[in-house]
Amino acid sequence: MPSFEPIQITTIIVKDVTKPRNDGTRGSALYNVPFQLSRRPPAAWAEYFPKAWDHPTSFTSQHRPGICEVVGDRIWLNGTTLEEVEATHQATLKLALAETNTKYAAHETEQLAAKEKQRQTAEDHERHVTETAKKIKFD
């Protein structure tokens, strides 16, 4: 039985929010925002989440694909503001979390089923070898 417990965002890590450059260049008012996850996700989960972010089931014209990454037990939105997070990205983060948790749970279920099938195949083979070898006599 799968043991995956959905991963959640617990908070914004305020002390690690970066500072904007504010040098007048395009995008210089943007900064990076880290979100604490409930635990460090499995590698496949961490790999999938940015894809779910880039292609959410629902988004607005304010959505910015390509700014999300998972590092350790954090999600980073690189090149945004807290105001954008509040107004736009929060909903997308929730959608991406739900999709990623669902996809990962299905992935884990498939992996467990494949391992069980492999175990059963090995057991069946061993039983076949033992039973067939008993029938072969050399006297």
C-alpha positions as CSV (number, residue, x, y, z in Angstrom):
1,M,0.0,0.0,0.0
2,P,1.4,3.4,-0.9
3,S,2.8,5.5,1.9
4,F,3.0,8.8,0.2
5,E,1.6,11.7,2.3
6,P,0.9,14.8,0.2
7,I,3.5,17.5,0.5
8,Q,2.3,21.0,1.5
9,I,3.7,24.5,1.5
10,T,3.9,25.6,5.2
11,T,5.1,29.2,4.9
12,I,7.2,31.8,3.0
13,I,10.7,31.8,4.4
14,V,10.8,35.6,5.0
15,K,14.4,35.7,6.1
16,D,15.6,34.2,2.8
17,V,13.5,36.4,0.4
18,T,16.1,38.1,-1.7
19,K,16.4,41.8,-2.4
20,P,15.5,43.4,-5.7
21,R,18.4,45.0,-7.7
22,N,16.3,48.1,-8.4
23,D,18.8,49.4,-10.8
24,G,16.3,50.6,-13.4
25,T,16.8,47.7,-15.7
26,R,13.8,45.5,-16.8
27,G,12.8,43.1,-14.1
28,S,15.1,44.7,-11.5
29,A,12.2,45.2,-9.1
30,L,11.7,41.4,-8.9
31,Y,13.2,39.1,-6.4
32,N,13.3,35.5,-5.3
33,V,10.8,34.0,-2.9
34,P,11.3,30.7,-1.1
35,F,8.5,28.6,0.3
36,Q,9.0,26.0,3.0
37,L,7.7,22.5,2.2
38,S,6.3,20.2,4.8
39,R,9.2,17.9,4.2
40,R,11.9,17.2,1.6
41,P,10.1,15.7,-1.4
42,P,11.2,12.6,-3.3
43,A,13.3,13.3,-6.4
44,A,10.5,12.5,-8.8
45,W,8.2,14.9,-7.0
46,A,10.8,17.7,-7.1
47,E,11.4,17.1,-10.8
48,Y,7.7,17.2,-11.7
49,F,6.6,20.2,-9.6
50,P,8.2,22.8,-11.9
51,K,6.4,21.2,-14.9
52,A,3.1,21.5,-13.1
53,W,4.0,25.1,-12.3
54,D,4.9,25.8,-16.0
55,H,1.7,24.3,-17.3
56,P,-1.0,24.7,-14.6
57,T,-4.6,23.6,-15.3
58,S,-5.7,27.3,-14.8
59,F,-3.7,30.5,-15.0
60,T,-3.9,34.2,-15.7
61,S,-1.9,36.4,-18.1
62,Q,0.2,37.2,-15.0
63,H,1.5,33.6,-14.8
64,R,5.2,33.4,-15.3
65,P,6.4,29.9,-16.4
66,G,10.1,29.1,-15.9
67,I,10.6,30.8,-12.6
68,C,10.0,27.8,-10.3
69,E,12.5,25.4,-8.9
70,V,12.5,22.9,-6.1
71,V,15.7,22.8,-4.0
72,G,15.8,20.5,-1.0
73,D,12.7,21.2,1.1
74,R,11.9,24.5,-0.6
75,I,10.1,25.8,-3.7
76,W,11.7,28.9,-5.1
77,L,9.9,31.4,-7.3
78,N,12.8,33.3,-8.9
79,G,11.8,36.7,-10.3
80,T,8.5,37.8,-8.7
81,T,7.2,39.9,-5.8
82,L,5.2,39.1,-2.7
83,E,2.4,41.1,-4.2
84,E,2.4,38.9,-7.2
85,V,2.5,35.8,-5.0
86,E,-0.6,37.1,-3.1
87,A,-2.5,38.2,-6.2
88,T,-1.6,35.5,-8.7
89,H,1.0,32.9,-7.8
90,Q,-0.6,31.6,-4.6
91,A,-3.5,30.0,-6.6
92,T,-1.1,28.5,-9.2
93,L,1.1,27.1,-6.4
94,K,-1.9,25.4,-4.9
95,L,-2.9,23.9,-8.3
96,A,0.7,22.7,-9.0
97,L,0.9,21.2,-5.5
98,A,-2.4,19.3,-5.9
99,E,-1.4,18.1,-9.4
100,T,2.1,17.1,-8.3
101,N,0.9,15.2,-5.2
102,T,-1.7,13.4,-7.3
103,K,0.8,12.4,-10.0
104,Y,3.4,11.4,-7.5
105,A,1.0,9.2,-5.5
106,A,0.0,7.5,-8.8
107,H,3.7,7.1,-9.7
108,E,4.4,5.5,-6.3
109,T,1.4,3.2,-6.7
110,E,2.7,2.1,-10.1
111,Q,6.2,1.5,-8.7
112,L,4.9,-0.6,-5.9
113,A,2.7,-2.6,-8.3
114,A,5.7,-3.2,-10.6
115,K,7.9,-4.3,-7.6
116,E,5.2,-6.7,-6.5
117,K,4.8,-8.1,-10.0
118,Q,8.6,-8.6,-10.2
119,R,8.6,-10.3,-6.8
120,Q,5.7,-12.6,-7.8
121,T,7.4,-13.5,-11.1
122,A,10.6,-14.4,-9.3
123,E,8.7,-16.5,-6.7
124,D,6.8,-18.2,-9.5
125,H,10.0,-19.0,-11.3
126,E,11.7,-20.4,-8.2
127,R,8.6,-22.6,-7.5
128,H,8.6,-23.8,-11.2
129,V,12.4,-24.6,-11.0
130,T,12.0,-26.5,-7.7
131,E,9.0,-28.5,-8.9
132,T,10.5,-29.3,-12.3
133,A,13.8,-30.3,-10.9
134,K,12.1,-32.8,-8.6
135,K,10.7,-34.6,-11.7
136,I,14.1,-35.0,-13.3
137,K,15.7,-38.3,-12.1
138,F,19.2,-39.6,-12.9
139,D,18.8,-43.1,-11.6
